[in-house]
Amino acid sequence: MPKKLWLLVIGMVINTTGSSFLWPLNTIYLHNILGHSLSFAGFILMLNAGAGIVGNLFGGFLFDRFGGYRSILGGVMITTAASILLFVFHTTSPYALLLTLIGFGSGMLFPAMFAMAGVVWPEGGRKPFNAIYVAQNIGVAVGSSIGGIVASFSFNLIFAVNAGVFICFTLFVFFLFRTIDSTNTAAQLQSNILEQSKAVKQTAPFMALLILCSGLMLCWVGYVQWQSTIASYTQTLGIPISFYSLLWTVNGALIVIGQPLVGMVTRRFPSTKLQMVVGILLFICSFSVLAFAHSFAGLVFAMIVLTLGEMFVWPAVPTIANHLAPKGRAGFYQGFVNSAGTCGRMIGPLFGGMMVDLFNMRMLIGVIFILYIGALVTTLIYERPLKIVHYSKKRSSIS
């Protein structure tokens, strides 16, 4: 990999390590510590994710207009400031406000990180996006494993460590990311996001991206239950917080260890559409296991299957988006992908919390099966707008 991509990878590890001290435990803190309902906890997480959508689009705009360095530095400074304040103020009202601000700042980071990965290694295909994805999950494995242990002693300490890691990430970005921001990152991208959205609204690539991302959103609605309703569900099974956090350690470790296997499969079956279909089917299998899991061992097995699924789905979508993006719109397309995922993460906790409060966990799992079937359909048909345009051009040339 190019040296500049390595800097992005290391930065992403630091970023997600800090985030992972907190995000797996948000629902537990709101529900079990502050005493709010799962629906209320889901609403707060929805605010966090909604701010993330705005941050994704704004981050894409900043990348296209000013380059990756400024957009990432702005996002991490907002996140760091909010994390420091969260250490001091973490009752219900400031927690909700600061978690929303963290969502906005974090949202600014991801489209710029993925777009920069594509810029610094344009001939890498899926590889630069997979490298960023693996870096995310190394951070998840490290942060969640340590976070669960720390939370069993004190949630206040979680807030302190979270702020400390983001301070380190701010310094890392300030001193080292400046060298990544080559002129072609910003110079080739000149129009703002509103202009771009008008320009691409009726184009075939954007319609294909829209269909693809609708399926991505459905996938995230199901996946995010592991960070919200399932987190609380583990408590009803008598599983300690440290054991729940260990599930995310398994998730991150398997993603890193399993890369040779994934690489072998993707080389054998290079179609990103096929990779996504296999991944979504694995998601369905994971929730099938979860439906009958009543012990920690069952949850671990469900998490392993879920992780195998995400290893095929999550890196495939930004890869497809990078392929679909017209020249000069990489930031917009990556921002749209991240917004779709964030939208699923916004809807998921509130939807899941309401389903569990009104019905039960088994009913929620049944609905998630239906959502994943919908995601399968969108994955299979997302290329149709491109084929229609190709067919129309072919007919025009014949006539």
N, C-alpha and C positions, 0 to 999 in steps of 0.2 A: 504494500500500500504506500501511496505517497506520504511524505512527512506531514504535510498539512492535514491530511485525513487522520493521521495518528493524533494530532492535537485536538481535532474535533472529537475523536473517540474518547480520549482521556477527559476532556471537558464534560462529555455526556455522562461518563462514569461518576464524576464528582457531583454533577447536577442531580442525577437520579438517586445517588446515595443519600444526599440531603433530603430529597423529597420522600424517599422511602422510609425515613424515620417516622414520618407523620401520616402519609395518606392511607396505609393499611389500617390505621387505628382510629381514623376520624369517626366512623360509625360507633365503635366501641366507646370512645370518649364522650360523644354526644348522647348516646343511649344509656350506657352503663354508669358513666361518671357524672354527667350533668343531669341525667334522668329524663331525657326527652324521648318521645315516641320514635319509632323507625321512620314514620312518615315525615316527621319534622327533621330528622337526621338526613333523610333523602332530599328534602327541600334545600337544606343548607349545602349539601353536595351538589345539588342542581345549580345553585347560585355560583359555586366554585367553577363548575364546568361551563356554565353560560358565559361567565367572564373569560374563560379559556377560549371559547369560540371567538369572542371579540378580539382577544389577544392574538389568536391564530391569524385572523384576517389583517389585523394591524401589523403584526410581525411580517406577514407576506408583503404588505405595502412598503414597510420600511426596507425590507430586503431589496425589492425591485427598484426602490427610489434611491436608497443611500448605501446599500451593500449590507453584508452579513454582520460585520463587526459592530456597527452602531445599533442594529436591531437587537442583537444578542446582549450587548452591554446594557442597553436600556431595559430589557426584560429582566436580566439578572439583578440589576440595581433595585427595581421595584420589588422583586421577590425577596431579596435580602432585607430590605427595609421592613417589609411586612412581617417577615419571620422574626426579626429582632423585637418588633412591637408585640408579636404573639407570645414571645417568652415572658413579657411583662404583663400583658392583658389577655387572659384566656377564659373569661366568663362568657356566657352565651352570646351577648350582643357583639362585643369586640371580636370574638372568635369567628362569628359569621361574616363580619365585615372584612377582617384580615384574611380569612380563607378565600373570600371572593377576590381580594386584591392579589393574593398569591396565584390564584387561577389565571388572572389576567397577565401577570408578569411571566409565569411559566408558559402560558400560551404563546407569547411573543417569541420564545426561544425556538420551539420545535420546527416550524416551517423554515426558519433561517438555517438551522443546523442541517436539516435534510437537503435543502436547496444548495447549501455550500458543499455538502458531500458530493452532490452530482456535478457541481462546477469544478471541484479540484480533481476529480477522477472521472471525466465524462465517458471514457472508454471502458469503465469498470462494470457497466450494466447493473445487475442486481447487487454486486459486491459492496459498493460504498454504502448503500442503504441498509444492507444486512449488517455491515460493520457498526453502524450507528445503533441499529436495533439490538445487537449483541451487547454493545456498551451500555445501553439502557438497562438491560437485564442483569449485567454484572452489578450495576449500582443497586438494582432492586434486591438482588441476593444479599449484598453486603449490608445495605441499609435496613432492610426488613428483619434480618436475623439479629442484628445488634439492637434495633429498635424495640423488638418484642421483649428482649431481655431487660433493656433499660426501663421500658414501660411497666414491667412487673415490680420495679422498685419505685418509680416516680414518673408521672407524666410531665411534671415540670422540667425534669432533666431531658426528656424528649425534645421539648421546645428549645432548650438551650443548645443541645447538640445540633438540631436542625438549623438554627440560626448560625452557629459556628461554621458548619459545612458550607452554607451559602456565602458567608464572608470569604472563605477560601476560594470558592468558585468565582466570585467577583474579581478577586485579585488575579486569578488565573486568566480570566478573559481579558482583563485590562492590559496585562503585560504581554500575553502570548498570542491572542487571537488577532491582534492588529496585523501580524505577518501573514495570516491566511487570506485577508480581505484583498485579493488581487483586483486589479482594475477591471478584469472581465466580469467580476461578480456584480459590480454596480453599473459599469458602463454599458453593458449589453441590455440592461433592463431599465427602461426610461419612463414608461407610462405608469400612472398610479392605479391602484386596485379597482377604483370605480370605473375608470376608463377601460380597463381590461375586461371587467365583468360585462360591460356593454358590448365590447367587441366580440367576446366569445360566446355570448348568450345563445346565439342561433347556430353556432358551428358544431359540426359533428364530433370533434374531439371533446368539446366541453359536455355535450350531451352524453357521450360515452362515460366521461368522468362522473357526471351526475348520477347515472344509473349505478356505476360501480360503487360510488360513495354511499348511496342509499343502502346497499347491502352491508358496507362496512359499518354504518351506523347501527344496523340491526345486530350485527355481530357484537358490537361493543355494549349494547343494552344487556345482552346476556352475560358477557364476560365480566362486566363491572359488578355483577351480583356477588362475585367472589370478594370484592373489596367493600361491600356494603351489607346486604341482607345475610349472606352466608357467613360473614364475619361475626354477626350477632348470633346467627344460628349455631355456630360452634360453641358459643357460651352456654346455650340451652342443652347442648350435649355434654356439658361438663369438661370441655377441652380448654386448658389454660391459654391465656393470651400469648405466652411465649411459644406454645405449640402452634397456634394459628399463624404467627409470624414465620414459623419454620416452614409452613407451606409455601410462602413466597421465596424462602431460601431455596427450597427444592425447585421452584419455578425458575429462578435465575440461574442456579447451578446447572440444571438440565439443559437450558438454552445454550450455555457456554460449552458444556461437555458434548452436547449433541450436534454441534456444528459439522463435524466430519460426516455424520450420518445424513444430515440435511443436504450438505454439499454433494454427496454421492447421489441422493435422490433427485436433486434439482438438475444435476448434470445428465442423469438418465432420462428425466422428464422435464425438459427446459420450458415447457408451456406454463406461464404464470397463471393462466386460467385454471389449468388442471391442478396446480399446486394449491390454489385457493379452494377449489372444490374439495380436495382431500382434507384440507385444514378445517373447513366448515363441518364436514362429516365427523371429524374427530371432536369438534366442539359438541356436536349432538351426542356422541358416545360418552363424553365427559359428564354431561348432565344426566345421562341415563345411569351412570355409575353413582352420581350424587344422590339420585332419587332413592337409592337403596342403601346409602352409606350412613351408618349410625356409630361409627368408631373413627378414630384418628387414622387408622390404616386405610379405611375406605376413602376418606378425604384425600389422603396422599395419592392413592391410585387415580382418583378423579382429577386431581391437579396435574399428575403426570400426563394423562391423556389430553387435558386442556392445553398444557404447555406444548405438546407435540403439534396440536392444531395451530396455535398461534405462531409457531416457528415457520409455518408455511404461509399463513394469511398476512400477518402484519408487514413483513418486508416486501411482499408482492405488490401491495397497493401503491406505495410511493414509487416503486419501480415502474409500474404501469403509468402512473401520473407523469413521471419524468419523460416517458416515451411519448405520451399523448401531448405534452405541453408544446405549444408553438414557441419559436424562439423569442426570448425576452419575457416569458410568462411563467418561468419555473417557480418563482416565489408565490405567485397567485395560485398555481395548481397545487403546490405542496401545502399552502395555507388552506386551501379548500379541503384537501384530504385530512389534514389535522382537525379542521373544523367539524368535518363529518364524524370523525372518531370522538371528538370532544362532545358533540351533540348527543351521541349515544351514551357517553359517560354522564352527561347532564340528565338525560331522561331516565336512565337506568335505575339509579338509587331511589328516586321518588316513586317511579312506577313499581319497582320491586318492593319498597317499603309499604306502599298502599295495598299491593296484592297480599302480602303477608299479614298486614293488620286486618284486612277485610276477610281474607280466606285463610290460606296456609301455605307453607313452603312447597308442598307437592303441586298445588294449583299453579304457583309461579313457575315451577319447572316445566309444567305442561305447556304454558304459554310461550316459554322460551324456545321449546321445540319448534313451535309454529314460526317464530321469528327467524330461526336458523334456516328453515325451509324457504322462507322468503329471501334470505340472503343467498341461498343456492341459486334461486331463479335469477336474481339480478346479476350474479356472477356469470351465469351461462349466456345472458342476452346483452351484456353491456357493449359488445362490439357491433351490434346491429346498426347503430347510426353511421358508423364508419363504412359498413358494407353497403348501406343504402346510397351513400354519397358516391362510393366507388361504382356502383351499378348505374347511377344516374349519369356519371361522367362517361361511362362506357357507352351508354345508349346515345348520349349527345354526340360522341365521336363517330358512332356508326351512322347516325342520321345526318 
